[in-house]
Amino acid sequence: MATGLIGEKAGSQPGEPRQLQRSRPGKPRRPRPGRAAELPRLRPGDQPVPGGGRGAPAAAPAPQRAAAARPRVRSRTPFVLLLVGLLGGGLVSLLIINTTLAAGSFRISAMQHKNADLAQQEQALQQQIAQEQSPASIAARARQLGMRPTGRLRFIDVKTGRIFSQPAHVPGVIPVPGYTP
């Protein structure tokens, strides 16, 4: 079994460095990852081993063994709380994003329905305008207003004051082909 040494040589001679016995017999310590290998430190319960430490290890006092046997455990509570907080924050942000997108989608669909209704209303109004612009519709409305159609066109000669019914009889007026009063 390998034990840690202080100095270069191990021995029981006075003036030479002495070998320390570990308070926990068994497997040698392995360095923790990420940490440099440390030399064993002299603790109050450690005793030098006579004969260079090559013999059987002596038993350490019971309170020292119990204290050294307990592994140094860091609390995992802050890490767990950090993870829970991050997950909770992520879920809340996803809920907010989902709610915002759903509200936007609802507004878009409502506006699309309103746009379709307005397009139908525009088509109905254009159809109504086309019907009211037809000559038959205009004539019917004129009769409702008391207007009557003229039978023949009449022209007044301003110089003489005579009324003519045919433009061909008026001097200086060119007859238009295709016109029949």
Number of C-alpha atoms within 10 A of each C-alpha: 11 10 17 17 19 15 11 8 11 20 17 15 11 7 7 13 17 23 23 23 24 26 22 17 16 10 9 12 14 8 10 9 7 6 7 8 11 11 10 14 12 13 11 7 14 17 17 16 20 17 13 18 22 14 10 10 18 15 14 17 11 10 10 15 16 12 12 12 12 8 7 8 6 7 8 8 9 10 10 11 11 11 12 12 12 12 12 12 12 12 12 12 12 12 12 12 12 12 12 12 12 12 11 12 12 12 12 12 11 12 12 12 12 12 12 12 12 12 12 12 12 12 12 12 12 12 12 11 11 11 13 13 11 10 10 11 12 13 14 11 13 13 11 10 9 7 11 10 8 7 7 10 11 13 14 13 12 8 6 7 9 10 12 14 13 14 18 12 11 16 8 8 9 10 12 9 6 6 7 8 10
